């Protein structure tokens, strides 16, 4: 079965490399490598945004939440993921207006707030993307091990290494091209796996009947625990993904503001049925009756009740999902470092700049592959990253609109939210603390402080910031 892992990795890697080589004349500048500025029309933009938000998480988290929280839980997942992408359709055009020649969110924060808030946003962004990358590689390594027994390090190295090759070679153009292919693969394969598993369990009616026999609350909207989970997700997912540089790069890749609005809106709406389908595998696992671990509900039910061809389809689906999100993360990390090295290292040449960014990005990817090869749980790190993002999100984006909000107030509000949230944050064993309360405190304290301090600074010419922010000029 390792063939079904190796095949999609080789296909996506070769496709990316061949495309980049054949279009290498279009990579004239570093900015082409980072943003492919103003090149995407609506439907290619929809494909790359959709592929970027999808990842191995969709095969684990929605199904797991469905197994214990039912419709409300995985419906909450769908709503949270959709909202953050739709929010980009509002904030994306605003950033393009404020910094038409910009490249990254930390870059804008540097000129808007100064070094203090820039350092906060830089650490938050890179930490979140690195944890996300490690989680994706860990997820696919564990999934393949469950199905084939293949060593974790082999899968992590194959998937992570293949993605790194075409991403660091061609930058965002390579990721956009492969995203389109991966989108047209994972959408039908997910639907095929869903139909195959549904039929193997006797159809939707039989699944609903069997779930009701086990726990009827899974099919109702009155599951209190699921609503708490949904509230936590909405805060965590929205806050964290707004610091995902891969999406900000795609904001600049879109041809114009209208393309940003339409493509992110369409992608956000399409996410809802995709996550709902993935979450329904949790209910199928409950109906099947032999669920051992909710976190692997999808794979367990497919292995137990379907023909072998279905699990092969799921493996191809998993590889496509991981590579589509991992290449965006790698490109996002490379973008942040490339822009910052160019700003702080005056006189550096084009080749030196790209080499330095590739080396740093490669080191982060190597660390992510190492974590994935060990099979560590990155869930707790994810929650930590999400908490920090929850505290930083309102102070960061309030500066998109407020002219009087100073950098020291943004830093103070963010740090206050982080420390307050940590007081109620669960321990690694989740035997104390409250995740929802922790995230709510971390989010709302900065909101309150920001609104109080929002007019405590001298007015800033937001429209004039664009004159200071330029794309990398070689």
C-alpha angles and dihedrals in degrees: 000000000000084000089072089056097045096045099063092040091055093043095050094043094048092044091053095046094045092048093048092048093048091050097037091123088068090061094079099138140028087249089061087055093049107038113000081221119224096348104114126090121201104277098042086048091051090051096050094044091048093047091047095054093045117082144141087295089076090064093050116025104046092045091046092050090047091053093058105019103030126202095345093054100049090036086058089052090054093049094047094050092046095048095055093051091046088050088061088061086066103034095038097065089043092057091046088053094049096041109018092169096040127115111192141030094237088053092058092045090053092059096036100046108011134238098316099060090034090060091049094050093043093053092043093050098046094042092050094047093046092051090046090052092049090049093051093050092044091051095052092043092053093044093052090046090053092052103034108012089238112161113263095234093055094055093042091050095046096048097036095042095047092049092046092053099060095032097054090040098054107012121210095346090064093048093048092051095048091042089062092052092045092050092055089049104045097045096059094035092054090049091047092051090048094051093044093051094044092053092046089056093051101264136295094293093055091047092053091048093050093046090053089053090055102038121343092191089074089072097045132081093229099082102128095194090052092053090052088050090050093051091050091048094051091055096040100042096044094045096045098045092051086068092052103115092198090072094046089053089054090050087063092041091063116098096236144342093276090056090052092051097046098040096048091043093051092045090050092052092047091054092066099068091039093056091042091055091048092048092052089069086072090059089046090054090052090049091049089058104214101087110152102171123019091207090066096037095127095051094043095053093044092050093046103046111020136073117264092257090067094059089049088054090050091051091053088046091051094050091048091050095048096046092046092056097034094056090052091050092048091049091048093052091046091050094053094050095041094054093044095047089050092051098046100034105063115198096022114145128237096253092044091050094051092044092052092048092047093050093050092045091047090052091052090048091050090053090050091050090050092052090048092050089058094052093229118168109249093183093102092048088050091055091049091051091047091051092053090047091050090056095046101042103081097042090048098051097035084074090063088074110016119084095189102050108110128212095243090056092050091051093045093048092048095048091046090054093048094050093044092049093049090057089068098030115125120251117244091268091050090229093129137025131044121257097202094047091046093052093043091052092045090052104039100043092061089045091055094044092046092053090049094046096034095108099035097103137069114271116273123210098235092179090055095054090082090068090062097046115075136167117252103284102220 
